[in-house]
Amino acid sequence: MTDSLAPGGLERVAVNLANSLPRERYHSHLCCTREGGPLASLVNSDVHRLDLQRRGRLDLRAIRRLAEYIQEHKIKILHAHGTSLFTAVLVSLLKPYPAVVWHDHFGRYATETRPVWLYRLATRRVAGVITVSQPLAQWSRERLRVETDRVWRVPNFVSEPRAIGKHPELPGNFGLRIVCVANLRPEKDHPTLLEAMRWVVKEMPETHLLLLGRSGDKIYSAQVHKIIAESGLAANVTWLGSRADVHEILRNCEVGVLSSLSEGAPLALIEYGFAGLAVVATRVGQCAEILDEGRCGLLVPPSAPELLGKAILTLIKSCVKRAALGNQFKQHVLENYSEGRIIKQLDQIYETVLNGRGQERI
């Protein structure tokens, strides 16, 4: 379950999981509580779909429709991503009383506070909590008081992308493209990245930054576009918006970057590795872990544009270093964030939930 299929890391993970569950063991369904979105095109044809189009937090019509669907298809587990938790918990109060597993992706924990009382109330009804980062696991145990053996930390993963079949036409020159996959939201800190690009362009005027992601926050988005226009970077920065051909775009870039103030376990970073990109990321959330503590990419502090710019220049200037880090990162991702490995962990969690037993953290 997810609120929508708008482009985003949480939504991509929900789609990846629905597509990847072993069909000999599970019938896979994907429910959007509010609306669909562009990521619907990535959902496999054998995944059953339900769009509730709920009109508010307590939409009884949507709850009734979901309950009927659960009864019809004999669904035993509701795997709720993000705030779809609340819809899942409400419907779990109705027959046939499905078990709820909550998947917490919240990447803004360092910049935004969630109402503890509300989540504590909701998680009293869940059979377990999956988190993408250690701080989120700790939050569930300590603030929500979820039992230790009901909290599991499971990394995000990427699946082999579908072939789009069309080579993307991109601005900028081969060998000089930098890419950032991040929706336009304050915690992604695009202003720091743009300030870093001023350092980069000053030394290497032909470099080009591609920004991929949807315009999530209107005020923040306007601020980002204003900075691009007023800082003299219009010829060196292109916002591509939401794209279905992300993997093809990444394969035609040289450096992947994240300048975030706060993260969980960013799927974009794992996608960079899958595409074999050399990477610069801020040391927030699980970024250092994903980059093997800097052995697979460069790490800089958040809100440090000069250091970020210098790190980008280090990679742009050296194709040898780029290739070495890119190859090392790809191998690290394939070994630690592969579909098979993560689905095996998820399968064990589902078994634990269905059997009603405690289990050591995975």
C-alpha positions in Angstrom: 0.0 0.0 0.0 1.1 3.5 -0.8 -0.6 6.8 -1.0 0.2 7.4 -4.7 2.4 6.4 -7.5 4.0 9.8 -8.0 7.7 9.7 -8.7 9.6 9.3 -5.4 11.9 6.9 -3.6 9.1 5.5 -1.3 6.8 4.9 -4.3 9.6 3.3 -6.3 10.4 0.9 -3.5 6.7 0.0 -3.2 6.6 -0.8 -6.9 9.8 -2.8 -6.8 8.6 -4.9 -3.9 5.2 -5.6 -5.6 7.0 -6.6 -8.8 9.6 -8.7 -7.1 7.7 -10.9 -4.7 8.1 -14.6 -5.7 4.8 -15.6 -7.4 5.1 -19.2 -6.3 4.6 -17.9 -2.7 2.6 -14.7 -3.0 -0.2 -13.1 -4.9 1.0 -9.5 -5.3 -1.4 -6.5 -5.1 -0.6 -2.8 -5.1 -3.1 -0.4 -3.6 -2.9 3.4 -4.0 -4.9 5.1 -1.3 -5.1 8.5 -3.0 -4.2 8.4 -6.6 -2.0 6.7 -9.2 0.8 8.4 -11.0 3.5 8.0 -13.6 5.1 5.1 -11.8 2.1 3.0 -12.7 3.8 2.3 -16.0 6.5 0.4 -14.1 4.1 -2.0 -12.4 4.2 -5.5 -13.8 1.1 -6.8 -15.5 0.7 -9.7 -13.0 0.4 -7.3 -10.0 -3.2 -6.6 -9.1 -4.1 -2.9 -8.8 -6.5 -1.0 -6.7 -6.8 2.8 -6.6 -9.0 3.9 -3.7 -9.0 7.7 -4.6 -9.8 8.5 -0.9 -10.9 12.1 -0.4 -9.7 12.6 3.2 -8.1 10.8 6.1 -11.3 9.2 7.2 -13.0 8.3 3.9 -15.4 5.5 4.9 -16.3 4.8 1.3 -12.6 4.1 0.5 -12.2 2.0 3.7 -15.2 -0.1 2.9 -14.0 -0.7 -0.7 -10.6 -1.8 0.6 -12.2 -4.1 3.1 -14.3 -5.7 0.4 -11.2 -6.1 -1.8 -9.3 -7.7 1.1 -12.1 -10.2 1.7 -12.5 -11.0 -2.0 -8.8 -11.7 -2.5 -8.1 -13.3 0.9 -5.3 -10.9 1.7 -3.4 -11.7 4.9 -0.8 -8.9 5.0 -1.0 -5.2 4.3 2.5 -3.8 3.7 1.9 -0.1 4.2 4.5 2.4 3.0 4.7 5.8 4.7 1.4 7.5 5.7 -0.7 4.8 4.0 -0.2 3.2 7.5 -3.3 5.0 8.8 -5.6 3.6 6.1 -4.1 0.1 6.6 -4.6 0.3 10.4 -8.3 1.4 10.0 -9.1 -1.4 7.6 -7.3 -3.9 9.8 -10.1 -3.4 12.4 -12.5 -5.0 10.0 -12.9 -8.7 9.0 -10.8 -10.6 8.0 -8.4 -8.5 10.2 -5.3 -8.6 8.0 -1.9 -8.1 9.7 -0.2 -4.7 9.0 3.5 -4.3 8.4 4.5 -0.6 8.3 7.4 0.4 6.1 9.0 3.7 7.4 11.0 5.6 4.7 10.9 9.0 6.4 13.9 10.8 5.1 13.1 14.2 6.7 13.6 13.1 10.3 16.5 15.5 10.7 14.5 18.5 9.5 10.9 17.7 10.4 9.1 16.3 13.5 6.3 13.8 13.2 3.5 13.6 15.9 4.7 10.8 18.1 1.3 10.2 19.8 -0.4 9.6 16.4 2.2 7.1 15.2 2.3 5.4 18.6 -1.4 4.9 18.5 -1.3 3.5 14.9 1.6 1.2 15.5 -0.2 -0.5 18.4 -2.1 -2.3 15.6 0.9 -3.3 13.5 2.6 -6.7 13.4 5.9 -5.2 12.7 7.9 -2.1 11.5 10.4 -2.1 8.6 12.7 0.8 8.5 15.2 1.9 5.9 17.7 3.4 8.3 19.1 2.9 11.8 17.7 6.3 13.2 14.2 5.3 12.0 14.5 1.9 13.7 15.6 3.6 16.9 12.7 6.1 16.7 10.2 3.2 16.4 11.7 1.4 19.4 12.3 4.3 21.7 9.6 6.9 20.8 6.8 4.6 19.5 7.7 1.8 22.0 7.5 -0.9 19.4 9.0 -4.1 20.7 12.6 -4.7 19.6 11.9 -8.0 17.9 9.1 -6.3 15.8 11.4 -3.7 14.2 13.5 -4.7 11.2 15.9 -2.6 9.2 15.8 -3.6 5.5 17.8 -1.7 2.9 16.3 -0.3 -0.3 17.1 -2.0 -3.5 16.9 -1.6 -7.3 15.6 -4.0 -9.8 16.8 -4.5 -13.4 15.2 -1.6 -15.2 12.9 -2.1 -18.2 14.5 -1.2 -21.5 12.9 2.0 -22.7 14.3 1.5 -26.2 15.0 5.2 -26.8 18.3 6.9 -26.3 17.7 10.1 -24.3 18.7 13.4 -25.8 20.4 15.3 -23.0 22.0 18.7 -22.7 25.7 19.0 -22.0 28.7 17.2 -23.4 29.7 13.5 -22.8 32.2 13.3 -20.0 31.0 16.5 -18.3 27.5 15.7 -17.1 26.6 15.7 -13.4 23.2 14.4 -12.3 21.1 14.8 -9.2 18.0 12.6 -8.8 15.9 14.3 -6.0 12.4 15.8 -5.9 12.4 19.5 -5.3 12.0 19.6 -1.5 13.9 21.6 1.1 15.6 18.6 2.7 17.3 17.8 -0.6 19.1 21.2 -0.4 19.5 22.1 -4.0 20.7 25.6 -3.2 23.9 24.1 -1.7 24.3 22.0 -4.9 23.8 25.1 -7.1 26.3 27.1 -5.1 28.8 24.2 -5.5 28.1 24.3 -9.3 29.3 27.9 -9.3 32.7 26.6 -8.1 32.6 23.8 -10.7 31.7 26.0 -13.6 34.2 28.6 -12.7 37.0 26.1 -13.2 35.3 23.9 -15.9 32.8 26.0 -17.9 31.5 23.1 -20.0 30.1 21.1 -17.1 26.4 20.6 -17.0 24.1 19.6 -14.1 20.9 17.7 -14.8 18.2 17.8 -12.1 15.7 15.0 -12.1 12.6 14.9 -9.9 9.1 16.3 -9.5 8.3 19.8 -8.2 7.0 18.8 -4.8 7.2 22.0 -2.9 6.0 25.1 -4.9 7.7 27.7 -2.8 11.0 25.8 -2.6 10.8 24.9 -6.4 10.4 28.6 -7.2 13.4 29.4 -5.0 15.5 26.8 -6.9 14.5 28.1 -10.3 15.2 31.7 -9.2 18.7 30.7 -8.0 19.4 29.1 -11.4 18.3 32.2 -13.3 20.0 34.7 -11.1 23.3 33.0 -10.5 24.4 32.8 -14.1 23.9 29.0 -14.2 21.1 28.9 -16.7 23.4 27.5 -19.4 24.9 24.9 -17.1 21.9 23.6 -15.2 18.8 21.8 -16.7 15.8 20.6 -14.7 14.4 17.6 -16.5 11.4 17.0 -14.1 10.0 13.5 -13.6 11.3 11.0 -16.1 10.6 7.3 -16.8 14.0 6.8 -18.3 16.1 7.5 -15.2 18.4 4.6 -15.7 19.2 5.5 -19.3 19.9 9.1 -18.2 22.2 7.9 -15.4 24.1 5.8 -17.9 24.8 8.9 -20.0 26.2 10.9 -17.0 29.6 10.8 -15.3 28.9 11.9 -11.7 25.9 11.4 -9.4 25.4 13.8 -6.6 23.2 14.2 -3.5 23.4 17.4 -1.4 20.7 16.5 1.1 20.4 17.9 4.6 18.5 14.7 5.7 18.0 11.3 4.2 16.8 7.8 5.1 18.4 5.3 2.7 18.1 7.2 -0.6 17.1 5.0 -3.5 18.7 7.5 -5.9 22.1 6.7 -4.4 21.6 3.0 -4.9 20.5 3.7 -8.5 23.7 5.7 -9.1 25.7 2.6 -8.0 23.6 0.3 -10.2 24.4 2.5 -13.2 28.1 2.5 -12.3 28.4 6.3 -11.6 31.1 7.9 -9.5 29.3 9.6 -6.6 29.5 12.6 -4.2 27.0 12.6 -1.3 26.5 14.3 2.0 27.2 12.4 5.1 23.5 12.1 6.3 21.2 9.2 6.9 22.6 5.9 5.5 24.6 7.6 2.7 27.9 6.8 4.3 26.9 3.1 4.7 25.6 2.8 1.1 29.0 4.3 0.0 30.9 1.8 2.2 32.1 4.7 4.4 33.7 6.5 1.5 35.4 3.5 -0.1 32.9 3.6 -3.0 32.4 7.4 -3.4 33.2 10.8 -1.9 31.4 12.0 1.2 31.2 15.7 2.3 29.4 17.4 5.2 25.9 18.9 4.5 25.6 22.6 3.8 29.2 22.8 2.6 29.0 24.1 -1.1 32.8 24.6 -1.4 33.7 21.1 -0.3 30.9 19.7 -2.5 32.1 21.6 -5.5 35.7 20.5 -5.0 34.6 16.9 -4.7 32.7 17.1 -7.9 35.7 18.7 -9.6 37.9 15.9 -8.4 35.7 13.4 -10.2 35.1 15.4 -13.3 38.8 16.0 -13.8 39.8 12.4 -13.5 38.2 9.7 -15.7 40.5 7.1 -14.1 39.2 7.9 -10.6 35.6 8.1 -11.9 35.9 4.7 -13.5 37.5 3.1 -10.4 34.9 4.5 -7.9 32.0 3.8 -10.3 33.0 0.1 -10.8 33.7 -0.4 -7.1 30.3 1.2 -6.2 28.4 -0.9 -8.7 30.0 -4.1 -7.3 29.1 -3.0 -3.7 25.5 -2.3 -4.7 25.1 -5.7 -6.5 26.5 -7.5 -3.4 24.5 -5.6 -0.8 21.4 -4.1 -2.3 20.4 -6.7 -4.8 16.8 -7.7 -5.4 17.3 -11.3 -4.4 19.0 -10.5 -1.1 16.3 -8.0 0.0 13.4 -10.1 -1.1 14.8 -13.0 1.0 14.8 -10.7 4.1 11.2 -9.6 3.3 10.1 -13.1 2.9 11.5 -14.0 6.4 9.6 -11.0 7.9 6.3 -12.1 6.2 6.8 -15.6 7.6 7.3 -14.2 11.0 4.2 -12.1 10.8 2.1 -14.9 9.5 3.3 -17.3 12.1 2.9 -14.7 14.9 6.4 -15.4 16.3 9.1 -13.0 17.4 12.3 -12.9 15.4 15.8 -11.4 15.8 16.3 -8.2 13.8 17.5 -8.7 10.3 
